[in-house]
């Protein structure tokens, strides 16, 4: 049995921001880079995973958006395919405040991210995807539980907003395994953990 890989994906600005200066919901600096042909092709590639990990903020944001796309007959076909997969896939949600989850196939995590990932790795299934949840990504990087990092580098300096890297992570080495320029001017990079 092939070990399940843990793959994180995220859009990051040139100054290392995951959101704009307007707060946690300010996606103005990264949103234009999520609708390029290459970004949408990346969405379809994600559908090979059989488990998704989400933090509370992304769970709530995704749950309010993607189920509607899955039912929208006019949606861009790659967006619709991703949305249908996201409806159906196992979603493990990390939250200290949520007590119930409404979205189909969602469950609250029982334990810290690294512990949950180690348990998931022992189960049958495909890759495990961390979808844009920066707190989870940081925790899994700290525990050395990420195998691949798929990063879209947006050609923007946001000038403010949340940072992914805050100087608290241990050193690690990564190998570039894929590089694609997008129509929006972003660069999609895949890094595999060098072990």
Order of alpha helices (4+ residues) and beta strands (2+ residues): beta-alpha-beta-alpha-alpha-beta-beta-alpha-beta-alpha-beta-beta-beta
